[in-house]
Each structure stands twice: as C-alpha cells, then as structure tokens.
Amino acid sequence: MSTDPKPSPLPLTERQEARRRRILDASTRLACGGGFDAVQMREVAESSGVALGTLYRYFPSKIHLLAATMQDQLGQLHEALRKRPPAATAPSERVAETLLRAFRALQREPLLADAMVRAVIFADRSVSAEVDAVSRLTTTIIVDAMGPGAETGNRESAVRVIEHTWHAALVTWLSGRATVGQVTEDIRTVCGLLDR
C-alpha cells in the first residue's frame, strides 16, 4: 500500500473560485437564517445559481460544505485580525482578545455558529481534510495573535490546549450549558497558560 500523500488538487480557475465563493455565501446565508437544518444542498445550489451536480463536485456533502464554510469564516476573521491586530501587550492577553473577538462575532450569528460547529462534530473521516484545515487555521490565528517574537516551540502544548478549550467552550455555549460569562472566563483562563 502506498503511503504517498494524495496529490494536491489543481488550483481553481477564476471562474471556479467565483462559483465556490457563491456557494459558500449561500451556505452562510442559509445557516444564518435557519441553522444546520436550513442548509440543504438543493437550496444551496438554487441560491448560489449552480447546478446541484456541480455543487456536489465542489462539496460531496452538507458536512463538507459547512466545514468549508467554517474555514471560510475563520479565514475572514484572520484577515480582519491582520488588518486590526489585538492591542494588548502580553501574548496571553492578545490571544484572549482575539478569541473573544471571534466569540462576539459568533454571538451575533448563533445559528451560523451552531451549523458550523455541528458539522465539525458530525464529520467522519471523509471530511478529515476540511476539519484539519479548520484546526490548522485556528492554530495559525492563535499563534499570529501571540505576536512577533513570541516563542512557540515550548508553547505548542499550550496552543493545542487553547484550541481544544476554544472548541469545547463553543459547544457548551451553543448547547446552553455555559453562559457567555463562563465562556469568556474559560478563554481568559486557558490563555493564561501562555504566561507560564
């Protein structure tokens, strides 16, 4: 059995990228309006102006689509943070500020947040590439928030724990088992690991 990684897909053409953008925008709109259940592949195809078969070529399932939507939302957050980085001086405070900014954005669109998080939770191995991309981007956002010159070698474990806590906090908040205040406190507490 070959252990060679699968070849990277060819980059999308400008037209394909525009089509993919319409699909992700439609997924986001539908999720904002009705959550996980509102994101139906036929509805996404109609809303984005693509054929259903074309949609399935881009995203083989609703879970693939919503995981890609989460990656897209994180990408937009990352870009916004690059334009307006956290102002705090300590790495732990910058990471907390970053994650709390993301949390406030999710609070404004709780149905979208729920749809994306449910997709990542429901994902099986066939969606591992998309889930891994979400995880890598989350890690990148955390590391970038630490700021230039912040050593990450001995903080890798702390960054992983922060990421795990971030995802767990979202799940407990979305399921009504944690308040906004509790999530905020948990994020600030776990980011304190970077000071050790």
N, C-alpha and C positions, 0 to 999 in steps of 0.2 A: 504494500500500500504506500502510495506517495505521500510524503509529509510536506511537500512544497505548498506554500500558500497559494490560494486562488489568485489568478492574475487580476490586477486592478481593472475595474471597468473603464471603458473609454470615456474621456470627458464628454459631457453633454455639449451639444451644439447650442448656439444662442437661442434658437427656436425651441429646442428641447428644454433648456433651462427656463425659458419663459413659461412653457407648458407646466413644468414641475412647480414653478412659483405659483401659478394659478391654482393648481391642485392643493398645495399647502395652504394658500389663502382661503380656499373654500373649506378645507378641513377645519381651519381655525375659526372661521365664521360660524360654521355649523356647531362646533363644540361650544363656542361662547354662547350660542343661543339655546342649546339643549343638552349639552354634556355628551357623555360617551355614547348614549343610545341614539343621539341625533346624527352622529357621523355614520351614515350609511353610504356604502360605496356608490350606489346608483345616484344618490343625492349629490355626492361629491362630484361625480362625473358631470351631471347636469349643471351644477353650479359653476364648475370650472370650464365648461364648454369643451370637454373632451369625451371621446367615446369610452364606454365602460371597459372595453378590451384594452384600450390604451392606458387607462388608469391602472388596470391590473398589471400591465407591463412595468409600470413605474413602482407600484406598491402592491405586492401579491395578496395583502390582506389589510383589513382595518387596523390591526395591531401594528403592522409595518408602517402604515400611514401615520398613525398617531404617535408612534415612536419618532418618526421623521419630523413630525410637527413639533415635538418636544425639542428635538435637536435644533430645529429652525428657530424656535423661541429662545433657546439658550444662546444661539448664535447672535440673535438681535440684542439680547442682554449684553453679551460680551462686547459687541460693537459699541453699545451705549456706554459701557464702563470704560472702554478705551478713550472715548471722547470726553467723558467726565469721570475720572477715576476717584476712588474714595479719598477723602481728605485727611483721615486720621493718620497719626504718625507711626504708631505701633502696628506691626504686621497683623497681630491678632485682631486689633480694632478695625483695620482695613478689611479683613476677611469678613468679620461680623457685619460691618456696614454694607458690604457687597451682598451678602446673603440676605440681609434684612431688606435691602432694596428689592431684591428678586422676590422675596416673600410678599412685600407690599404689592408688587405687580400681580402676583398670583391671587392675592386677596381681591383685587379689582375684577378678576375674571375667574371666579371659583369653579365654574362649570368646565372651562377650558383646562384649568389645573387638574381637576378630577379626571377628565378624559385622558389627559396625557399620562398622569401617574398610574391610572388603571391599566393603560396599555403596557407600560413598562412592567407592572406587576404580573399581568397576564401573559407576557411574552414567553414563548418557548424557544428552543434552540434555533429555530428557523429565523428568529428575529435578533439573534445574538449580535450581529454586526451593527445593527441600529442601536441596540441597548449599549453596546460597548462604545459607540460614538457619543452617546449621551453622557456616559460616565467619563470618557476622556475630556469632553468639553467642560463638564462640571469641574474636573480636576484642574484644567487649564485656567478656568475662571478663578478658582481658589488660589492657585499659585501666582497668577498675574496680580491678584488683589494683595498678595503679600508684599509685592513691590520689588523694585530692582535691588539687587544685592542681598535679598533675603535668602539665606542658605536653605535649600530644600532637601539635601542629602539625608540629614538626620531628622528631618521633619516629615518624611514620606508617610510614616505610620500615622502621624497626627493629621495629615491631609486626608488620608483614607478614612480615618475615624470621623473627621468633619463631614466628609461627603456622605458617609453612611448615616450619620446623625441628621444631616440635612434631609435626606430622602425619608428616613423614618419619621421625622418631625412633620413633613408634608402629609404622609399617610395618616398619622394620628390626628392632625388638624382637619384633613378632609373627611375623616370618618367621625368627626365630632368628639373625639376622645381627648383632645388637647385644645386649649384656648390659644388665642393669638398671643397673649401674655406668656403662656407656658412655652410656646414655640420660640418666642423671642428670647426668653431666658435660657432655654436649652442651646440655642445658637450661640449666644454670647458665652455661655459656659464652655462649650466644646471648642470654640475658637481660642479660648484661653490656653489650650494645650500648646499653642504656638509660642507661648511665653516661657515654657519650661525648658 
